[in-house]
Amino acid sequence: MNSPIWNWEIAVYLFLGGMSAGLMILSCIRSGHSSPERLLPFLSVLILSVGMAALFMDLAFKTHVYRFYLAFQWKSPMSWGSWILLGIYPAALLFGLTRVEEAEIARLTPAPLLGTIHSARRWAISQERVLKQTNLFLGIALGVYTGILLSSLGRPAWNSAVLGPLFLVSGFSAGAAILTLFTEENNLHRWEMHAISAEFALILLYIFGLTRIGNPDGSTPADLFLGGRFTAIFWVFTVMIGLCLPFVLGRILRPPVGNYRFLGASFVLIGSFSLRWIIVTAGQS
């Protein structure tokens, strides 16, 4: 058995990065009139920053981070990811400024920065359409990148083109789960149900694809999830708790209310994290 190259920090980074991507996408496709929705761009940056802190903890040579930005390697997923992450911060923060009122800025911004923030807000409002399109593109790119990062490394359990779309949809579900805690709008509920259905279909495609990859000993990577060491935890936490229970709750209560809404969102988040943790660990087995 190979020794692990990545630990829990990478699973946290992929989980929070996917959630941030989902929140960015939601901030672009939602109207943004309610207080929680208006804060989505800022929340996505905050969550991404926590995820990047976890990634930084995993780096062996932390002082070499700047080298990612000395050149752009168009064949390297890590290079693409580094530049995507760098672009998200100004794009999301400027887009967020289009959603807040001047009175809110005046109340929350230190006096020395007030003039700069007001100027940035006026410019952002004039470019709102471009900023929305940019954030939508970067959100999708971030969500897909978290899966491509694994599939590009050649490990048997990661050798799947489905990981990019799977992690994107899973991140969208996680972002929708966070927003569901603060709103009960039917439109958001429908998005969440569609995302759960798509994620379940992609998981089946992922497992089926792994059955087509043969190991030297005659086994396949899919055996890890079909009778192997990850079978119980994967199908219980990722599929049953993370997908089936929220879907059933969502079909019974449209949309789920009160404690049921909290439970459904919590189940989705558990499933989203377990998906990444299990796949990261399985790829190193």
C-alpha positions as CSV (number, residue, x, y, z in Angstrom):
1,M,0.0,0.0,0.0
2,N,1.3,3.4,-1.0
3,S,2.0,5.9,1.8
4,P,-0.4,8.9,1.8
5,I,0.8,12.0,-0.1
6,W,-2.2,14.1,1.0
7,N,-3.8,14.3,4.4
8,W,-7.0,15.8,5.7
9,E,-6.0,19.3,4.8
10,I,-6.5,18.5,1.1
11,A,-9.9,17.1,1.6
12,V,-10.9,20.2,3.6
13,Y,-9.5,22.4,0.8
14,L,-11.4,20.6,-1.9
15,F,-14.6,20.7,0.2
16,L,-14.4,24.4,1.0
17,G,-13.2,25.2,-2.5
18,G,-16.2,23.4,-4.0
19,M,-18.6,25.1,-1.6
20,S,-17.1,28.5,-2.5
21,A,-17.6,27.7,-6.2
22,G,-21.2,26.8,-5.5
23,L,-21.8,30.1,-3.6
24,M,-20.2,32.0,-6.5
25,I,-22.5,30.4,-9.0
26,L,-25.6,31.0,-6.8
27,S,-24.6,34.6,-6.4
28,C,-24.8,35.0,-10.2
29,I,-28.0,33.1,-10.9
30,R,-30.0,34.4,-7.9
31,S,-31.5,37.9,-7.7
32,G,-29.6,38.8,-4.6
33,H,-32.4,40.9,-2.9
34,S,-32.4,39.2,0.4
35,S,-29.6,39.8,2.9
36,P,-28.1,36.3,2.8
37,E,-28.0,36.3,-1.0
38,R,-26.4,39.8,-1.1
39,L,-23.6,38.5,1.0
40,L,-22.8,35.4,-1.0
41,P,-19.8,36.9,-2.9
42,F,-18.2,37.9,0.4
43,L,-19.1,34.5,2.0
44,S,-17.5,32.7,-0.9
45,V,-14.3,34.6,-0.5
46,L,-14.3,33.9,3.3
47,I,-14.9,30.2,2.8
48,L,-12.3,29.9,0.1
49,S,-9.7,31.7,2.3
50,V,-10.3,29.1,5.0
51,G,-9.8,26.3,2.5
52,M,-6.6,27.9,1.2
53,A,-5.3,28.1,4.7
54,A,-5.8,24.3,5.0
55,L,-4.0,23.9,1.7
56,F,-1.1,26.1,3.0
57,M,-0.8,23.9,6.0
58,D,-0.3,20.9,3.8
59,L,2.5,22.5,1.7
60,A,5.9,21.1,2.4
61,F,7.7,24.2,1.2
62,K,5.5,27.1,2.3
63,T,7.9,29.9,1.3
64,H,7.8,28.7,-2.3
65,V,4.1,29.5,-2.9
66,Y,5.0,32.6,-4.9
67,R,6.6,30.3,-7.6
68,F,3.1,29.4,-8.8
69,Y,2.7,32.9,-10.1
70,L,6.1,33.4,-11.8
71,A,4.8,31.6,-14.9
72,F,1.7,30.0,-16.4
73,Q,1.9,26.4,-17.4
74,W,-1.1,25.8,-19.6
75,K,-0.8,22.0,-19.4
76,S,-0.7,22.0,-15.6
77,P,-4.0,21.9,-13.6
78,M,-2.2,23.2,-10.6
79,S,-1.1,26.3,-12.6
80,W,-4.6,26.8,-13.8
81,G,-5.9,26.5,-10.3
82,S,-3.4,28.9,-8.9
83,W,-4.4,31.6,-11.3
84,I,-8.1,30.9,-10.9
85,L,-7.8,31.3,-7.2
86,L,-5.9,34.6,-7.6
87,G,-8.6,35.9,-9.9
88,I,-11.5,35.0,-7.7
89,Y,-10.6,37.5,-4.9
90,P,-10.9,40.8,-6.9
91,A,-13.8,39.5,-9.0
92,A,-15.9,38.3,-6.1
93,L,-15.2,41.3,-3.9
94,L,-16.0,43.8,-6.6
95,F,-19.2,41.8,-7.5
96,G,-20.2,41.8,-3.9
97,L,-19.9,45.6,-3.8
98,T,-22.7,45.8,-6.4
99,R,-25.0,44.1,-3.9
100,V,-24.5,46.3,-0.9
101,E,-25.9,49.8,-0.2
102,E,-23.8,52.9,0.4
103,A,-25.2,53.2,4.0
104,E,-24.0,49.6,4.7
105,I,-20.6,50.5,3.4
106,A,-20.4,53.6,5.5
107,R,-21.4,51.7,8.6
108,L,-18.9,48.9,8.2
109,T,-15.9,50.5,6.5
110,P,-13.1,52.3,8.4
111,A,-13.0,56.0,7.7
112,P,-9.6,56.0,5.9
113,L,-10.9,53.4,3.4
114,L,-14.3,54.8,2.8
115,G,-13.5,56.9,-0.2
116,T,-11.7,54.1,-1.9
117,I,-14.5,51.6,-1.3
118,H,-17.1,54.0,-2.6
119,S,-15.1,54.6,-5.8
120,A,-14.7,50.8,-6.2
121,R,-18.4,50.3,-5.7
122,R,-19.3,52.9,-8.4
123,W,-17.0,51.3,-10.9
124,A,-18.2,47.8,-10.0
125,I,-21.8,48.9,-10.6
126,S,-20.9,50.3,-14.0
127,Q,-19.4,46.9,-14.8
128,E,-21.9,44.7,-13.0
129,R,-22.8,42.6,-16.1
130,V,-19.1,41.8,-16.8
131,L,-18.4,41.0,-13.2
132,K,-21.4,38.7,-13.0
133,Q,-20.2,36.8,-16.1
134,T,-16.7,36.7,-14.7
135,N,-17.8,35.3,-11.4
136,L,-20.0,32.7,-13.0
137,F,-17.0,31.6,-15.2
138,L,-14.6,31.5,-12.2
139,G,-17.1,29.7,-10.0
140,I,-17.6,26.9,-12.6
141,A,-13.8,26.8,-13.2
142,L,-13.1,26.5,-9.5
143,G,-15.6,23.7,-9.0
144,V,-14.4,21.7,-12.0
145,Y,-10.7,22.3,-11.1
146,T,-11.0,20.7,-7.7
147,G,-11.9,17.4,-9.5
148,I,-9.5,17.8,-12.4
149,L,-6.6,18.3,-9.9
150,L,-7.1,14.8,-8.8
151,S,-7.8,13.2,-12.1
152,S,-4.6,14.6,-13.6
153,L,-2.4,12.8,-11.1
154,G,-2.8,9.4,-12.6
155,R,-3.8,7.4,-9.5
156,P,-6.3,4.6,-10.4
157,A,-9.1,5.8,-8.2
158,W,-8.6,9.3,-9.5
159,N,-8.4,8.3,-13.2
160,S,-11.8,9.6,-14.2
161,A,-13.0,12.4,-16.3
162,V,-16.2,12.4,-14.2
163,L,-14.4,13.9,-11.2
164,G,-14.5,17.5,-12.5
165,P,-18.3,17.6,-13.1
166,L,-18.9,15.5,-10.0
167,F,-17.0,17.9,-7.7
168,L,-18.7,20.9,-9.4
169,V,-22.2,19.6,-8.8
170,S,-21.3,18.5,-5.3
171,G,-19.9,22.0,-4.6
172,F,-23.1,23.5,-5.9
173,S,-25.1,21.3,-3.6
174,A,-23.0,22.3,-0.7
175,G,-23.4,26.0,-1.5
176,A,-27.1,25.6,-1.9
177,A,-27.2,23.8,1.5
178,I,-25.6,26.8,3.2
179,L,-28.0,29.2,1.6
180,T,-31.0,26.9,2.4
181,L,-30.3,27.4,6.1
182,F,-31.3,31.1,5.6
183,T,-34.1,31.0,3.1
184,E,-37.1,28.8,2.2
185,E,-37.7,29.9,-1.4
186,N,-39.1,27.2,-3.6
187,N,-36.8,28.1,-6.5
188,L,-33.7,27.4,-4.5
189,H,-35.2,24.1,-3.3
190,R,-35.7,23.0,-6.9
191,W,-32.1,23.8,-7.7
192,E,-31.0,21.7,-4.8
193,M,-33.1,18.7,-5.8
194,H,-31.8,18.8,-9.3
195,A,-28.2,19.0,-8.1
196,I,-28.6,16.0,-5.8
197,S,-30.1,14.0,-8.7
198,A,-27.2,15.0,-11.0
199,E,-24.6,14.2,-8.3
200,F,-26.1,10.7,-7.8
201,A,-26.0,10.0,-11.5
202,L,-22.4,11.2,-11.7
203,I,-21.3,9.0,-8.8
204,L,-22.8,6.0,-10.6
205,L,-20.8,7.0,-13.7
206,Y,-17.7,7.5,-11.7
207,I,-18.0,4.0,-10.1
208,F,-18.8,2.4,-13.5
209,G,-15.8,4.1,-15.1
210,L,-13.5,2.7,-12.4
211,T,-14.7,-0.8,-13.2
212,R,-13.2,-0.4,-16.7
213,I,-9.7,0.2,-15.2
214,G,-7.7,-2.9,-14.5
215,N,-4.9,-3.1,-11.9
216,P,-1.9,-5.4,-12.4
217,D,-3.4,-7.9,-9.8
218,G,-6.6,-8.2,-11.7
219,S,-8.7,-5.9,-9.5
220,T,-10.2,-2.6,-10.4
221,P,-10.3,0.7,-8.5
222,A,-14.1,0.3,-8.2
223,D,-13.5,-2.6,-5.9
224,L,-12.5,-0.1,-3.2
225,F,-16.2,1.0,-3.2
226,L,-17.8,-2.3,-4.1
227,G,-16.8,-4.6,-1.3
228,G,-13.5,-3.0,-0.4
229,R,-12.3,-1.0,2.5
230,F,-14.3,2.2,1.6
231,T,-17.6,0.4,0.7
232,A,-19.5,1.0,4.0
233,I,-18.3,4.6,4.6
234,F,-18.9,5.7,1.0
235,W,-22.4,4.3,0.6
236,V,-23.5,5.2,4.0
237,F,-22.1,8.8,4.4
238,T,-21.8,10.0,0.8
239,V,-24.8,8.3,-0.8
240,M,-27.3,7.5,1.9
241,I,-26.8,10.4,4.3
242,G,-25.4,13.0,1.7
243,L,-27.9,12.3,-1.1
244,C,-30.7,9.9,-0.4
245,L,-31.9,11.4,3.0
246,P,-31.9,15.1,1.8
247,F,-33.7,14.0,-1.4
248,V,-36.4,12.1,0.5
249,L,-36.8,15.0,2.9
250,G,-37.0,17.4,0.0
251,R,-39.7,15.4,-1.7
252,I,-41.8,15.1,1.4
253,L,-41.5,18.7,2.5
254,R,-41.4,21.2,-0.4
255,P,-39.3,23.0,0.7
256,P,-38.2,21.5,4.0
257,V,-39.0,23.8,6.9
258,G,-37.7,24.3,10.5
259,N,-35.5,21.5,11.9
260,Y,-36.1,19.5,8.7
261,R,-34.5,22.2,6.6
262,F,-31.5,22.2,8.9
263,L,-31.2,18.4,8.9
264,G,-31.4,18.3,5.1
265,A,-28.7,20.9,4.7
266,S,-26.5,19.2,7.3
267,F,-26.8,15.9,5.5
268,V,-25.8,17.5,2.2
269,L,-22.7,19.0,3.8
270,I,-21.7,15.7,5.4
271,G,-22.0,14.0,2.1
272,S,-20.1,16.6,0.2
273,F,-17.2,16.5,2.6
274,S,-17.2,12.7,2.9
275,L,-17.1,12.4,-1.0
276,R,-13.9,14.3,-1.1
277,W,-12.3,12.8,1.9
278,I,-13.0,9.2,0.8
279,I,-11.9,9.8,-2.8
280,V,-8.7,11.6,-1.7
281,T,-7.9,8.7,0.6
282,A,-8.9,6.0,-1.9
283,G,-6.6,7.4,-4.5
284,Q,-3.7,6.9,-2.2
285,S,-4.6,3.3,-1.3
